[in-house]
Amino acid sequence: MRNIMRSGALRAEVGMNPVNQRMQLSARRADLEQFSRTYVSLTALRKKWRTTAPGMSDALRAAGVRRTFPPEVNSVGIYRRSEVARGQDFQT
């Protein structure tokens, strides 16, 4: 998530961690909720459809649904919910 915050896709603030007293990036709950309404992870999708990550990734790709962030920004596949919804025929 740190790289997603650094990319600007998720608003982040730099603040002091109250436990270890170090500066860190953090996101507000409202921003996280908005991010969750907009994007979905490959892990969440594969669990919903009860399939493997490679199988889900292949099905999404076949439906024309592409990862939102490149692997160098986020190693976990993150997809726009609106694109996944348009490509839902991949499971039928």
N, CA, C and O of each residue as an XYZ file, in Angstrom:
368
protein
N       0.816     -1.198      0.000
C       0.000      0.000      0.000
C       0.857      1.258      0.000
O       0.441      2.299     -0.508
N       2.037      1.163      0.562
C       2.898      2.334      0.618
C       3.163      2.897     -0.783
O       3.111      4.109     -0.990
N       3.446      2.014     -1.738
C       3.703      2.488     -3.093
C       2.457      3.078     -3.738
O       2.552      4.019     -4.525
N       1.298      2.538     -3.413
C       0.053      3.103     -3.936
C      -0.156      4.498     -3.349
O      -0.574      5.410     -4.063
N       0.125      4.672     -2.073
C       0.025      6.001     -1.461
C       1.035      6.949     -2.098
O       0.719      8.106     -2.375
N       2.233      6.462     -2.325
C       3.262      7.314     -2.948
C       2.888      7.691     -4.372
O       3.254      8.766     -4.847
N       2.154      6.806     -5.065
C       1.755      7.094     -6.443
C       0.667      8.157     -6.511
O       0.437      8.748     -7.566
N      -0.011      8.405     -5.370
C      -1.078      9.397     -5.342
C      -2.466      8.819     -5.535
O      -3.451      9.552     -5.445
N      -2.571      7.525     -5.799
C      -3.879      6.911     -6.001
C      -4.671      6.822     -4.702
O      -5.900      6.761     -4.721
N      -3.972      6.814     -3.587
C      -4.598      6.823     -2.264
C      -3.973      7.972     -1.489
O      -2.768      7.990     -1.239
N      -4.815      8.933     -1.112
C      -4.303     10.081     -0.366
C      -3.632      9.634      0.906
O      -4.158      8.799      1.641
N      -2.470     10.192      1.163
C      -1.713      9.809      2.352
C      -1.167     11.048      3.033
O      -0.962     12.092      2.415
N      -0.941     10.896      4.309
C      -0.343     11.959      5.103
C       0.867     11.379      5.814
O       0.891     10.198      6.163
N       1.853     12.208      6.022
C       3.010     11.796      6.804
C       2.764     12.250      8.234
O       2.458     13.414      8.495
N       2.903     11.314      9.139
C       2.677     11.641     10.541
C       3.517     10.769     11.448
O       4.131      9.797     11.008
N       3.536     11.120     12.689
C       4.308     10.399     13.690
C       3.547      9.165     14.162
O       2.383      9.255     14.553
N       4.209      8.022     14.124
C       3.644      6.806     14.682
C       3.716      6.925     16.202
O       4.801      7.102     16.756
N       2.572      6.830     16.884
C       2.580      7.026     18.335
C       3.304      5.919     19.105
O       3.696      6.119     20.254
N       3.481      4.761     18.480
C       4.125      3.640     19.175
C       5.641      3.720     19.091
O       6.334      3.657     20.107
N       6.159      3.860     17.851
C       7.613      3.839     17.704
C       8.231      5.221     17.474
O       9.446      5.348     17.322
N       7.389      6.244     17.450
C       7.852      7.635     17.322
C       8.594      7.899     16.008
O       9.468      8.764     15.952
N       8.252      7.166     14.966
C       8.866      7.388     13.650
C       7.821      7.967     12.706
O       6.620      7.748     12.866
N       8.307      8.707     11.723
C       7.416      9.262     10.713
C       6.981      8.136      9.779
O       7.774      7.263      9.425
N       5.706      8.172      9.387
C       5.199      7.152      8.480
C       4.055      7.707      7.652
O       3.425      8.701      8.012
N       3.801      7.040      6.529
C       2.651      7.372      5.701
C       1.419      6.714      6.305
O       1.476      5.576      6.770
N       0.323      7.430      6.294
C      -0.938      6.844      6.739
C      -2.066      7.448      5.916
O      -1.942      8.538      5.359
N      -3.160      6.717      5.856
C      -4.331      7.174      5.107
C      -5.503      7.306      6.069
O      -5.613      6.560      7.042
N      -6.360      8.249      5.789
C      -7.569      8.422      6.598
C      -8.570      7.335      6.251
O      -8.587      6.813      5.137
N      -9.401      7.006      7.226
C     -10.408      5.954      7.033
C     -11.306      6.258      5.830
O     -11.595      5.361      5.038
N     -11.739      7.478      5.689
C     -12.618      7.844      4.563
C     -11.915      7.613      3.226
O     -12.537      7.158      2.266
N     -10.635      7.922      3.164
C      -9.874      7.712      1.927
C      -9.711      6.216      1.641
O      -9.803      5.788      0.490
N      -9.471      5.426      2.686
C      -9.376      3.972      2.515
C     -10.701      3.383      2.058
O     -10.729      2.496      1.204
N     -11.797      3.872      2.623
C     -13.116      3.379      2.225
C     -13.407      3.721      0.768
O     -13.950      2.899      0.031
N     -13.047      4.928      0.354
C     -13.231      5.319     -1.044
C     -12.368      4.446     -1.960
O     -12.824      4.003     -3.014
N     -11.139      4.206     -1.559
C     -10.249      3.343     -2.333
C     -10.869      1.945     -2.470
O     -10.853      1.364     -3.555
N     -11.408      1.414     -1.383
C     -12.023      0.082     -1.404
C     -13.281      0.035     -2.263
O     -13.596     -1.005     -2.841
N     -13.999      1.146     -2.352
C     -15.186      1.192     -3.222
C     -14.782      1.253     -4.695
O     -15.540      0.825     -5.565
N     -13.613      1.772     -4.970
C     -13.153      1.947     -6.349
C     -12.368      0.745     -6.862
O     -12.494      0.372     -8.029
N     -11.562      0.142     -5.999
C     -10.646     -0.922     -6.407
C     -10.913     -2.209     -5.637
O     -11.491     -2.191     -4.550
N     -10.479     -3.330     -6.221
C     -10.589     -4.631     -5.576
C      -9.309     -5.415     -5.888
O      -8.736     -5.287     -6.969
N      -8.878     -6.221     -4.928
C      -7.644     -6.992     -5.122
C      -7.929     -8.314     -5.817
O      -9.044     -8.834     -5.783
N      -6.897     -8.834     -6.442
C      -6.981    -10.149     -7.065
C      -7.333    -11.195     -6.012
O      -8.107    -12.112     -6.285
N      -6.777    -11.067     -4.825
C      -7.056    -12.013     -3.742
C      -8.535    -12.034     -3.390
O      -9.123    -13.106     -3.245
N      -9.142    -10.857     -3.250
C     -10.573    -10.788     -2.926
C     -11.413    -11.401     -4.042
O     -12.386    -12.105     -3.774
N     -11.040    -11.137     -5.284
C     -11.789    -11.689     -6.416
C     -11.675    -13.203     -6.474
O     -12.672    -13.898     -6.667
N     -10.470    -13.712     -6.309
C     -10.298    -15.172     -6.406
C     -11.017    -15.894     -5.269
O     -11.517    -17.003     -5.455
N     -11.070    -15.266     -4.087
C     -11.814    -15.880     -2.983
C     -13.306    -15.880     -3.272
O     -13.997    -16.866     -3.014
N     -13.799    -14.768     -3.810
C     -15.227    -14.678     -4.140
C     -15.622    -15.740     -5.163
O     -16.671    -16.372     -5.040
N     -14.775    -15.929     -6.167
C     -15.084    -16.863     -7.245
C     -14.550    -18.268     -6.964
O     -14.721    -19.175     -7.779
N     -13.899    -18.447     -5.800
C     -13.360    -19.752     -5.389
C     -12.477    -20.373     -6.461
O     -12.705    -21.493     -6.919
N     -11.467    -19.612     -6.841
C     -10.517    -20.090     -7.833
C      -9.113    -19.701     -7.387
O      -8.934    -19.092     -6.332
N      -8.146    -20.049     -8.176
C      -6.750    -19.719     -7.867
C      -6.410    -18.332     -8.392
O      -7.097    -17.798     -9.263
N      -5.356    -17.765     -7.858
C      -4.917    -16.446     -8.338
C      -4.543    -16.492     -9.822
O      -4.973    -15.618    -10.575
N      -3.752    -17.487    -10.274
C      -3.446    -17.526    -11.713
C      -4.695    -17.711    -12.570
O      -4.812    -17.110    -13.638
N      -5.628    -18.541    -12.105
C      -6.866    -18.748    -12.861
C      -7.691    -17.474    -12.953
O      -8.231    -17.150    -14.011
N      -7.786    -16.752    -11.840
C      -8.547    -15.497    -11.814
C      -7.871    -14.456    -12.686
O      -8.532    -13.745    -13.443
N      -6.559    -14.369    -12.580
C      -5.805    -13.409    -13.385
C      -5.982    -13.688    -14.880
O      -6.181    -12.766    -15.671
N      -5.909    -14.961    -15.258
C      -6.105    -15.340    -16.662
C      -7.510    -14.991    -17.136
O      -7.685    -14.499    -18.251
N      -8.521    -15.245    -16.287
C      -9.911    -14.954    -16.659
C     -10.128    -13.454    -16.826
O     -10.808    -13.019    -17.755
N      -9.554    -12.672    -15.931
C      -9.678    -11.219    -16.040
C      -9.010    -10.717    -17.313
O      -9.570     -9.897    -18.041
N      -7.814    -11.216    -17.569
C      -7.083    -10.800    -18.772
C      -7.868    -11.164    -20.027
O      -7.947    -10.368    -20.962
N      -8.449    -12.362    -20.052
C      -9.240    -12.802    -21.204
C     -10.469    -11.924    -21.403
O     -10.928    -11.740    -22.531
N     -11.004    -11.379    -20.304
C     -12.174    -10.498    -20.381
C     -11.774     -9.055    -20.693
O     -12.629     -8.174    -20.790
N     -10.474     -8.821    -20.848
C     -10.011     -7.476    -21.169
C      -9.840     -6.571    -19.960
O      -9.712     -5.356    -20.106
N      -9.836     -7.150    -18.773
C      -9.674     -6.374    -17.540
C      -8.201     -6.378    -17.178
O      -7.600     -7.437    -16.991
N      -7.627     -5.199    -17.080
C      -6.194     -5.069    -16.803
C      -5.952     -4.558    -15.395
O      -6.795     -3.876    -14.813
N      -4.792     -4.896    -14.856
C      -4.384     -4.381    -13.545
C      -4.358     -2.862    -13.591
O      -4.000     -2.267    -14.607
N      -4.738     -2.247    -12.493
C      -4.734     -0.792    -12.412
C      -3.329     -0.250    -12.201
O      -2.957      0.773    -12.774
N      -2.557     -0.938    -11.379
C      -1.205     -0.482    -11.048
C      -0.188     -1.478    -11.577
O      -0.403     -2.686    -11.477
N       0.910     -0.999    -12.136
C       1.945     -1.915    -12.619
C       2.604     -2.645    -11.442
O       2.540     -2.178    -10.305
N       3.231     -3.781    -11.715
C       3.853     -4.564    -10.642
C       4.874     -3.789     -9.806
O       5.057     -4.091     -8.627
N       5.531     -2.810    -10.391
C       6.516     -2.047     -9.615
C       5.853     -1.114     -8.590
O       6.499     -0.689     -7.632
N       4.577     -0.798     -8.788
C       3.837      0.012     -7.811
C       3.202     -0.895     -6.769
O       3.229     -0.585     -5.578
N       2.624     -2.024     -7.210
C       1.990     -2.947     -6.281
C       2.099     -4.354     -6.843
O       1.623     -4.632     -7.943
N       2.726     -5.233     -6.086
C       2.925     -6.600     -6.575
C       1.633     -7.412     -6.581
O       1.530     -8.404     -7.303
N       0.648     -7.000     -5.784
C      -0.651     -7.668     -5.772
C      -1.517     -7.038     -6.856
O      -1.542     -5.815     -6.995
N      -2.218     -7.852     -7.618
C      -3.096     -7.304     -8.647
C      -4.239     -6.515     -8.029
O      -4.977     -7.031     -7.190
N      -4.380     -5.271     -8.444
C      -5.477     -4.411     -8.008
C      -6.223     -3.993     -9.270
O      -5.615     -3.568    -10.253
N      -7.539     -4.117     -9.232
C      -8.376     -3.831    -10.399
C      -9.458     -2.829    -10.046
O      -9.897     -2.752     -8.899
N      -9.887     -2.056    -11.045
C     -11.020     -1.157    -10.848
C     -12.291     -2.000    -10.817
O     -12.524     -2.831    -11.695
N     -13.102     -1.772     -9.797
C     -14.351     -2.537     -9.677
C     -15.235     -2.359    -10.902
O     -15.884     -3.309    -11.340
N     -15.267     -1.151    -11.458
C     -16.119     -0.898    -12.626
C     -15.695     -1.745    -13.820
O     -16.545     -2.202    -14.585
N     -14.391     -1.960    -13.989
C     -13.913     -2.791    -15.093
C     -14.203     -4.260    -14.841
O     -14.552     -4.997    -15.764
N     -14.059     -4.689    -13.585
C     -14.371     -6.072    -13.244
C     -15.854     -6.336    -13.484
O     -16.221     -7.389    -14.005
N     -16.705     -5.388    -13.106
C     -18.149     -5.553    -13.298
C     -18.490     -5.695    -14.782
O     -19.356     -6.491    -15.144
N     -17.813     -4.926    -15.642
C     -18.065     -5.038    -17.081
C     -17.574     -6.369    -17.638
O     -18.101     -6.857    -18.638
N     -16.579     -6.952    -17.004
C     -16.010     -8.211    -17.505
C     -16.509     -9.433    -16.767
O     -15.874    -10.485    -16.839
N     -17.629     -9.335    -16.055
C     -18.090    -10.454    -15.231
C     -18.470    -11.690    -16.029
O     -18.610    -12.766    -15.448
N     -18.638    -11.577    -17.305
C     -18.979    -12.748    -18.100
C     -17.840    -13.762    -18.144
O     -18.018    -14.873    -18.643
N     -16.660    -13.381    -17.620
C     -15.519    -14.284    -17.674
C     -15.766    -15.573    -16.890
O     -15.107    -16.577    -17.160
N     -16.689    -15.579    -15.934
C     -16.926    -16.780    -15.123
C     -18.092    -17.628    -15.641
O     -18.328    -18.722    -15.129
N     -18.812    -17.148    -16.632
C     -19.984    -17.927    -17.088
C     -19.664    -18.795    -18.263
O     -20.537    -19.506    -18.760
